[in-house]
Amino acid sequence: MATTAEELDRDQVGEFARRIFSIYTNGLLPYMIDPGNRTGLFAAAACGPASAATLSERAGIGDRYVREWLGAVVTGGIMTYEPAVLGVPPGTHRTDGPTQPPLTG
């Protein structure tokens, strides 16, 4: 049976869309956790807050790949990002608290 736009509850549609997005996002995160471990990016992040360039240097990986990886793990809530303040670049990424031990062993 087709549903008309008038019959749809926008809140229910929005909640379902968030649920689907969460399933999709969480399904892709293992593909970012694995290379983070294999390349040493999580270990590099455990050394302290760092910009993408600093993590790149610590792990010995190209800056572009690190930025792409950070975009995924920050969006997934595995790491946090603190933007630059008052124009003082660059922003920093961190993994600490309860997230660090499971990721770094």
N, C-alpha and C positions, 0 to 999 in steps of 0.2 A: 504494500500500500504506500503510495507516494505521500510525503508530508509537505504541506505548504509552508511557506516562510512564516506565516502567521501562527502556525502551530508549534514552531520551534521555540524552545526556551533558550535564550542567548547564553545564560549562565551555564546550562547543561552542555550546550555545544562547546563553549569555551573550556569547561572542565574536561570534557572528552578530548578536545584538541591538545590540552596540556598533558593529559595522560598518554596519548599516542606519541607526542614529542618526547616525553620522558622515556617511554619504552624504546624508542628509536635511539635516543642519545645514550642511554645506559647500555644498549646493545653494542654500540660502537666503541665505548670507552675501553674495553679490554684490548682493542687494537692500538690504543695509545699507551696503556699501562705497560704492555710487553716491551715495546721499544724504549720506553723510559727506563726500564730496568736493564735491558740488554746494552744500551748505550751509555749507561751511567748518569743519565740526566737526573734521576731522583737522588742519587748520591751527591751529585753536584749541587742540587737544590738544598740538600740537607746541610750543606756547609754554611748556609745563611742566605738572607734575602739577596736577590741579584736581578739585574736586568737580563734581557734575553742575550745581549752580547756577552755579559759576564758568564752566564750559564754555558754559552757556546764555547768560551775559552776554557772553562773548567772541565767540560766534558770532551773537548776536542772535536766538536761537531760544527758543521756549517751553521751560521747564524740564521739563515732562512729556514732551515729545517727545525731549529729550536723555536723560532717564532710560531711556526705552524703547529708544532707539538704543544707549545704553551697555550695557544688559542683553544685547543681541544680540552686540555686538562683543567684549565681555568673555567671554561664554560661548564664542564662536567662537575665542578666543585671539588676537584682533587687538590688543586693548588689555589692560592688567592693572588690577586693582583692589586697593587696599590699604585694608583697613577701618580705621575710627577706632580709635585705641589708648587704652586707659584712659578711655573715655568722652569723648575729645576729638573732637567731630564736626567736619567730616564726613569720610567716607572719601574717598580720592583715586583718580583714574583717571589712567593715563599710557600714552603710546605713546612708546617710545624705543628706542634700540639699532637693531637691523637692521630693525625694522618701520617706523620713521618715514620714511626716504627714499622707499620705494615708494608710501607713502600720501600724502605731501605734495608729491611732485615733486621 
